[in-house]
Amino acid sequence: MKQKLSDELINISSLLMLARDRGEIISLAGELNKTICKAMEIEKASTAMYPQEKKKTLSATIKFSKGEIEQMSKTFKKEFIANGCVSHIIKRQSGKKGFYYEIRYRRNGYNISVSNVDLNTAKALFIERTKNLQPPEAMQREKLKFGTIINEWLEYKKNKVILSTWKDHVSLVKRFIPTELQNKQIKDIHTTDIDKIINFEINERTREELRSLFNQIFKFAIANGIISHNPVMLIPFKRAERKNREALNESQIKAFLTHIKEPQYDRVRQCAYVLYFFGVRPCELDNEARFENGFLICRNRKRKSGKIEYKKIPIPKQAREFIDFNKPITYPKSYNESAKIISKAIGNGFTPYNLRHTFASICAETVKAEVLDTWMGDSPERLVGRVYVHYSDKFMSEQMNTVNFITL
């Protein structure tokens, strides 16, 4: 059909060139008009076959005035003028009948994109984005600063570790990594820079944590292809010596149970009793901890890689006269504040964690080792205990009934 129309147009054009009088020209013009109408109908039909979005999405270039360019940052202005003072503009469909305008500039390291339903507003947004805009080289340097990589690593770790651990990371960064080091390019940081910080006059445990922190950050940078070496590897890892906590003796337990009854400990008393009679880690007394069908159920917080596991510890018979099972068992204040108050009640420089050692020591006298491992939230050493053995609730309760907790 298109070929036929083309032939007709060529034929009419030839006849028009050979026409001698007015009447012949008018006649040929009528035929030309009919041919043009046919061509428009064919074009309309072919356009209707295209996808709707292709019909309604238009693109072109948009030029900015001298006054608008003057508002842009100095470095970007030079770049923009050199490229003809134009950006790419796309008119896109928004809903069934509406449109919006997207203005983009992607050249020489710049990547600016704004959009709005009003063209003038979109232009104003584009100009605003160019104000105080750093050149691509400066933006690239900013991305590769050690402080920027630290922030990226902290953001990555935020949902990978428990909140208290993440806050510890943030605290170490603020306290020990100076601004001067954070402003350096990560590739320019050497082993000596890190060694000066780690060998600063700090205790052994903090030194160990700092070395681990630096190591994780540089491994993160290597995994993302930012650097190819880890300057921490030349600094030997030295595990800080751990001091094992002690269990309370009989007189210390009775002193603790006497002190905790004082009015100043009213708000933490319930939690203190739970720590003594159930041996949970202090951090495990949270919103997930609850009493249910004769057991304390709480989240086992010593599980890595996001694994979720719960512990079930039978309620000791001696605990029933101390604990109100209808009251919440969460700390009334922050963990640290509540721990300080409970430590004061225990006395002798002990902390709430010493109550966990006391629970384990008392239970170990009568309870099977693998049962105690389960209550403590640790995995039994033998494969049989880890994989195949599943104790019934009745057996667990019977084991707990053999334990003789010291009371007043």
Secondary structure, DSSP 8 states (H G I E B T S, - for coil): -HHHHHHHHHHHHHHHHH--SHHHHHHHHHHHHHHHHHHHHHHHHHHHTS-HHHHH-EEEEEE--HHHHHTS-HHHHHHHHHTTTEEEEEEEEETTTEEEEEEEE--TT--EEEEESSHHHHHHHHHHHHTT---HHHHHHHHTBHHHHHHHHHHHHTTTS-HHHHHHHHHHHHHHS-HHHHTSBGGG--HHHHHHHHTSS--HHHHHHHHHHHHHHHHHHHHTTS-S--GGGGS--------------HHHHHHHHHHTTSGGGTTTHHHHHHHHHH---GGG-STT-EEETTEEEEE-----TT---EEEEE--GGGGGT--TTS--S-SS-HHHHHHHHHHHH-TT--HHHHHHHHHHHHTTTS-HHHHHHHHT---SSHIIIII----HHHHHHHHHT------
